[in-house]
Amino acid sequence: MLTCRDSAAGYTCSSYSASIFISGASTMLSARYTCSSYSASIFISGDSTMLSARYTCSSYSASIPISGASTMLSARYTCSSFSTTLSASPISVWPFSSKGSI
């Protein structure tokens, strides 16, 4: 599912499925996107770990619109390298479940 290689200060990931909470988003988004860097708190399916990170992503598809902060977005991402801070977090923190790609 998720394949991350620990490289000291950061990680390098291949494509993976995730449910992501994007803060600071004010525009309505739907369908397919190309995103630049942004801050996010992300729960990766198949791994009960919380990632607080700043990502640089290529294209991804999403089914749930983003309209302001506190909106959940389910998507499949293809990310390049990014730096992150890991901390244990129970799944119960999130009022939704991630079951793979859209």
MDTraj code that builds the backbone (N, CA, C; nanometers):
import mdtraj as md
import numpy as np

residues = "MET LEU THR CYS ARG ASP SER ALA ALA GLY TYR THR CYS SER SER TYR SER ALA SER ILE PHE ILE SER GLY ALA SER THR MET LEU SER ALA ARG TYR THR CYS SER SER TYR SER ALA SER ILE PHE ILE SER GLY ASP SER THR MET LEU SER ALA ARG TYR THR CYS SER SER TYR SER ALA SER ILE PRO ILE SER GLY ALA SER THR MET LEU SER ALA ARG TYR THR CYS SER SER PHE SER THR THR LEU SER ALA SER PRO ILE SER VAL TRP PRO PHE SER SER LYS GLY SER ILE".split()
xyz = np.array([
    [0.0844, -0.1202, 0.0000],
    [0.0000, 0.0000, 0.0000],
    [0.0871, 0.1241, 0.0000],
    [0.1435, 0.1555, 0.1138],
    [0.2309, 0.2730, 0.1227],
    [0.3751, 0.2269, 0.1275],
    [0.4577, 0.2852, 0.0447],
    [0.5986, 0.2498, 0.0426],
    [0.6803, 0.3753, 0.0630],
    [0.7259, 0.3936, 0.1864],
    [0.8078, 0.5100, 0.2160],
    [0.9467, 0.4648, 0.2585],
    [1.0458, 0.5382, 0.2154],
    [1.1830, 0.5056, 0.2522],
    [1.2343, 0.6174, 0.3422],
    [1.2697, 0.5812, 0.4647],
    [1.3177, 0.6799, 0.5601],
    [1.4523, 0.7346, 0.5149],
    [1.4590, 0.8646, 0.4983],
    [1.5851, 0.9281, 0.4599],
    [1.6132, 1.0444, 0.5542],
    [1.6358, 1.0091, 0.6779],
    [1.6701, 1.1050, 0.7827],
    [1.5636, 1.2117, 0.8047],
    [1.5806, 1.3281, 0.7453],
    [1.4891, 1.4396, 0.7691],
    [1.3597, 1.4275, 0.6899],
    [1.3601, 1.3444, 0.5855],
    [1.2405, 1.3348, 0.5028],
    [1.2151, 1.1959, 0.4503],
    [1.1168, 1.1848, 0.3632],
    [1.0814, 1.0563, 0.3060],
    [1.0631, 1.0697, 0.1554],
    [1.0714, 0.9559, 0.0887],
    [1.0435, 0.9540, -0.0538],
    [0.9350, 0.8499, -0.0728],
    [0.8220, 0.8896, -0.1279],
    [0.7095, 0.7981, -0.1426],
    [0.6760, 0.7708, -0.2881],
    [0.6230, 0.6510, -0.3078],
    [0.5699, 0.6197, -0.4393],
    [0.4222, 0.6573, -0.4293],
    [0.3421, 0.6199, -0.5249],
    [0.2007, 0.6553, -0.5187],
    [0.1346, 0.5786, -0.4046],
    [0.0327, 0.6380, -0.3436],
    [-0.0356, 0.5725, -0.2340],
    [-0.1754, 0.6289, -0.2173],
    [-0.2596, 0.5541, -0.1476],
    [-0.3948, 0.5995, -0.1213],
    [-0.3978, 0.6679, 0.0133],
    [-0.4771, 0.7721, 0.0266],
    [-0.4820, 0.8433, 0.1531],
    [-0.6091, 0.9241, 0.1682],
    [-0.6438, 0.9486, 0.2933],
    [-0.7519, 1.0404, 0.3235],
    [-0.6804, 1.1588, 0.3843],
    [-0.7023, 1.2763, 0.3307],
    [-0.6230, 1.3914, 0.3717],
    [-0.7084, 1.5095, 0.4150],
    [-0.6616, 1.5776, 0.5161],
    [-0.7278, 1.6960, 0.5692],
    [-0.6421, 1.8149, 0.5300],
    [-0.6951, 1.9006, 0.4443],
    [-0.6183, 2.0157, 0.3983],
    [-0.6665, 2.1412, 0.4697],
    [-0.5755, 2.2098, 0.5340],
    [-0.6119, 2.3315, 0.6061],
    [-0.5784, 2.4551, 0.5237],
    [-0.6612, 2.5554, 0.5356],
    [-0.6357, 2.6794, 0.4647],
    [-0.6917, 2.6866, 0.3245],
    [-0.7571, 2.5808, 0.2794],
    [-0.8143, 2.5829, 0.1451],
    [-0.9434, 2.6630, 0.1466],
    [-0.9573, 2.7549, 0.0545],
    [-1.0773, 2.8383, 0.0519],
    [-1.1576, 2.8224, -0.0765],
    [-1.1001, 2.7563, -0.1754],
    [-1.1711, 2.7384, -0.3018],
    [-1.2323, 2.5994, -0.3119],
    [-1.3407, 2.5884, -0.3873],
    [-1.4065, 2.4607, -0.4079],
    [-1.3307, 2.3821, -0.5144],
    [-1.2920, 2.2605, -0.4813],
    [-1.2172, 2.1776, -0.5751],
    [-1.2917, 2.0473, -0.5989],
    [-1.2848, 1.9969, -0.7206],
    [-1.3442, 1.8681, -0.7518],
    [-1.2748, 1.8108, -0.8745],
    [-1.2896, 1.6801, -0.8948],
    [-1.2294, 1.6106, -1.0083],
    [-1.0781, 1.5922, -0.9976],
    [-1.0031, 1.6430, -1.0951],
    [-0.8596, 1.6169, -1.0988],
    [-0.7803, 1.7458, -1.0851],
    [-0.6675, 1.7371, -1.0160],
    [-0.5881, 1.8565, -0.9883],
    [-0.4389, 1.8381, -1.0098],
    [-0.3722, 1.9507, -1.0151],
    [-0.2274, 1.9538, -1.0100],
    [-0.1995, 2.0515, -0.8980],
    [-0.1322, 2.0049, -0.7941],
    [-0.1125, 2.0923, -0.6793],
    [0.0334, 2.1280, -0.6584],
    [0.0533, 2.2441, -0.6003],
    [0.1874, 2.2869, -0.5643],
    [0.2043, 2.2529, -0.4171],
    [0.2987, 2.3139, -0.3510],
    [0.3225, 2.2840, -0.2104],
    [0.2068, 2.3308, -0.1230],
    [0.1758, 2.2544, -0.0211],
    [0.0736, 2.2942, 0.0732],
    [0.0955, 2.2196, 0.2040],
    [0.0378, 2.2730, 0.3101],
    [0.0502, 2.2085, 0.4402],
    [-0.0682, 2.1151, 0.4590],
    [-0.0463, 2.0019, 0.5219],
    [-0.1551, 1.9083, 0.5422],
    [-0.1269, 1.8125, 0.6560],
    [-0.2360, 1.7649, 0.7154],
    [-0.2257, 1.6581, 0.8138],
    [-0.2897, 1.5395, 0.7447],
    [-0.2197, 1.4291, 0.7367],
    [-0.2675, 1.3188, 0.6546],
    [-0.2649, 1.1850, 0.7276],
    [-0.3702, 1.1073, 0.7077],
    [-0.3759, 0.9727, 0.7624],
    [-0.3626, 0.8784, 0.6447],
    [-0.2614, 0.7947, 0.6466],
    [-0.2384, 0.7036, 0.5352],
    [-0.3027, 0.5685, 0.5615],
    [-0.3872, 0.5252, 0.4706],
    [-0.4570, 0.3983, 0.4822],
    [-0.3572, 0.2836, 0.4902],
    [-0.3833, 0.1892, 0.5791],
    [-0.2953, 0.0751, 0.5927],
    [-0.1810, 0.1006, 0.6891],
    [-0.1765, 0.2184, 0.7476],
    [-0.0706, 0.2525, 0.8416],
    [-0.1290, 0.3503, 0.9429],
    [-0.1407, 0.3085, 1.0688],
    [-0.2012, 0.3951, 1.1706],
    [-0.1033, 0.5014, 1.2171],
    [-0.0598, 0.5825, 1.1248],
    [0.0364, 0.6885, 1.1548],
    [-0.0134, 0.8217, 1.1010],
    [0.0072, 0.9251, 1.1800],
    [-0.0305, 1.0592, 1.1368],
    [0.0926, 1.1271, 1.0788],
    [0.0771, 1.1893, 0.9634],
    [0.1876, 1.2609, 0.9017],
    [0.1528, 1.4090, 0.8941],
    [0.2336, 1.4913, 0.9574],
    [0.2169, 1.6358, 0.9445],
    [0.3280, 1.6777, 0.8505],
    [0.2914, 1.7292, 0.7352],
    [0.3944, 1.7511, 0.6345],
    [0.3652, 1.8654, 0.5398],
    [0.4649, 1.8972, 0.4623],
    [0.4491, 1.9931, 0.3537],
    [0.4853, 1.9155, 0.2277],
    [0.3893, 1.9029, 0.1381],
    [0.4081, 1.8199, 0.0204],
    [0.4280, 1.8976, -0.1090],
    [0.4899, 1.8315, -0.2031],
    [0.4975, 1.8815, -0.3398],
    [0.4430, 1.7664, -0.4225],
    [0.3226, 1.7831, -0.4728],
    [0.2571, 1.6732, -0.5433],
    [0.2421, 1.6982, -0.6920],
    [0.2314, 1.5882, -0.7630],
    [0.1990, 1.5983, -0.9042],
    [0.0470, 1.5825, -0.9103],
    [-0.0074, 1.5369, -1.0187],
    [-0.1524, 1.5271, -1.0310],
    [-0.2122, 1.4218, -0.9381],
    [-0.3373, 1.4416, -0.9025],
    [-0.4082, 1.3443, -0.8215],
    [-0.5571, 1.3609, -0.8462],
    [-0.6343, 1.2587, -0.8147],
    [-0.7786, 1.2671, -0.8323],
    [-0.8445, 1.2706, -0.6954],
    [-0.9556, 1.3404, -0.6854],
    [-1.0250, 1.3513, -0.5582],
    [-1.1752, 1.3495, -0.5801],
    [-1.2479, 1.2937, -0.4852],
    [-1.3925, 1.2865, -0.5000],
    [-1.4673, 1.3829, -0.4093],
    [-1.4080, 1.4198, -0.2962],
    [-1.4732, 1.5105, -0.2029],
    [-1.4189, 1.6516, -0.2193],
    [-1.5069, 1.7509, -0.2416],
    [-1.4636, 1.8894, -0.2619],
    [-1.3982, 1.9482, -0.1376],
    [-1.3167, 2.0490, -0.1606],
    [-1.2548, 2.1216, -0.0506],
    [-1.3222, 2.2584, -0.0459],
    [-1.3793, 2.2923, 0.0672],
    [-1.4429, 2.4236, 0.0790],
    [-1.4106, 2.4812, 0.2158],
    [-1.2955, 2.5411, 0.2246],
    [-1.2525, 2.5969, 0.3518],
    [-1.1790, 2.4935, 0.4350],
    [-1.1320, 2.5338, 0.5495],
    [-1.0608, 2.4421, 0.6372],
    [-1.1581, 2.3381, 0.6925],
    [-1.1056, 2.2365, 0.7570],
    [-1.1864, 2.1321, 0.8184],
    [-1.2642, 2.0470, 0.7189],
    [-1.2154, 2.0339, 0.5990],
    [-1.2810, 1.9497, 0.4992],
    [-1.1926, 1.8303, 0.4656],
    [-1.2533, 1.7124, 0.4652],
    [-1.1777, 1.5927, 0.4338],
    [-1.1756, 1.5694, 0.2831],
    [-1.0660, 1.5187, 0.2342],
    [-1.0490, 1.4913, 0.0919],
    [-0.9941, 1.3505, 0.0751],
    [-1.0674, 1.2670, 0.0012],
    [-1.0205, 1.1317, -0.0254],
    [-0.9570, 1.1316, -0.1633],
    [-0.8381, 1.0787, -0.1746],
    [-0.7691, 1.0867, -0.3026],
    [-0.6573, 0.9858, -0.3174],
    [-0.6117, 0.9712, -0.4410],
    [-0.4922, 0.8923, -0.4681],
    [-0.3868, 0.9920, -0.5113],
    [-0.2723, 0.9865, -0.4460],
    [-0.1665, 1.0822, -0.4730],
    [-0.0436, 1.0183, -0.5361],
    [0.0253, 1.0985, -0.6127],
    [0.1561, 1.0613, -0.6634],
    [0.2444, 1.1759, -0.6193],
    [0.3222, 1.1521, -0.5153],
    [0.4014, 1.2595, -0.4577],
    [0.5506, 1.2434, -0.4821],
    [0.6154, 1.3573, -0.4895],
    [0.7600, 1.3552, -0.4979],
    [0.8094, 1.3590, -0.3542],
    [0.9339, 1.3872, -0.3325],
    [0.9877, 1.3871, -0.1970],
    [0.9259, 1.4978, -0.1122],
    [0.9204, 1.4751, 0.0164],
    [0.8670, 1.5736, 0.1076],
    [0.9253, 1.5506, 0.2465],
    [0.9223, 1.6541, 0.3273],
    [0.9695, 1.6405, 0.4647],
    [0.8482, 1.6241, 0.5542],
    [0.8627, 1.5512, 0.6625],
    [0.7481, 1.5248, 0.7475],
    [0.7872, 1.4962, 0.8913],
    [0.6913, 1.5128, 0.9790],
    [0.7107, 1.4802, 1.1195],
    [0.6101, 1.3717, 1.1533],
    [0.6572, 1.2603, 1.2025],
    [0.5708, 1.1480, 1.2335],
    [0.5329, 1.1454, 1.3811],
    [0.4086, 1.1053, 1.4084],
    [0.3645, 1.0879, 1.5460],
    [0.2498, 0.9883, 1.5470],
    [0.2463, 0.9029, 1.6470],
    [0.1416, 0.8019, 1.6542],
    [0.0060, 0.8688, 1.6727],
    [-0.0948, 0.8138, 1.6080],
    [-0.2284, 0.8702, 1.6198],
    [-0.3321, 0.7605, 1.5980],
    [-0.4295, 0.7490, 1.6887],
    [-0.5327, 0.6462, 1.6725],
    [-0.6259, 0.6783, 1.5570],
    [-0.6782, 0.5753, 1.4926],
    [-0.7663, 0.5952, 1.3788],
    [-0.8938, 0.6681, 1.4207],
    [-0.9338, 0.6528, 1.5476],
    [-1.0563, 0.7150, 1.5960],
    [-1.0544, 0.8673, 1.5871],
    [-0.9366, 0.9238, 1.5642],
    [-0.9233, 1.0689, 1.5513],
    [-0.9985, 1.1169, 1.4286],
    [-1.0088, 1.0290, 1.3285],
    [-1.0719, 1.0675, 1.2024],
    [-1.2128, 1.0109, 1.1906],
    [-1.3133, 1.0953, 1.1636],
    [-1.4527, 1.0506, 1.1489],
    [-1.4819, 0.9937, 1.0104],
    [-1.3907, 0.9154, 0.9580],
    [-1.4095, 0.8544, 0.8280],
    [-1.3080, 0.7420, 0.8143],
    [-1.3228, 0.6630, 0.7124],
    [-1.2277, 0.5550, 0.6899],
    [-1.1765, 0.5609, 0.5475],
    [-1.0553, 0.5156, 0.5282],
    [-0.9945, 0.5164, 0.3959],
    [-0.9894, 0.3732, 0.3447],
    [-1.0450, 0.3494, 0.2284],
    [-1.0499, 0.2150, 0.1726],
    [-0.9827, 0.2066, 0.0367],
    [-0.8775, 0.2808, 0.0166],
    [-0.8054, 0.2707, -0.1084],
    [-0.8296, 0.3865, -0.2030],
    [-0.7975, 0.3648, -0.3278],
    [-0.8061, 0.4726, -0.4261],
    [-0.9489, 0.5030, -0.4675],
    [-0.9664, 0.6169, -0.5283],
    [-1.0987, 0.6599, -0.5748],
    [-1.1320, 0.5894, -0.7047],
])
top = md.Topology()
chain = top.add_chain()
for i, resn in enumerate(residues, 1):
    res = top.add_residue(resn, chain, resSeq=i)
    for name in ("N", "CA", "C"):
        top.add_atom(name, md.element.get_by_symbol(name[0]), res)
traj = md.Trajectory(xyz[None], top)
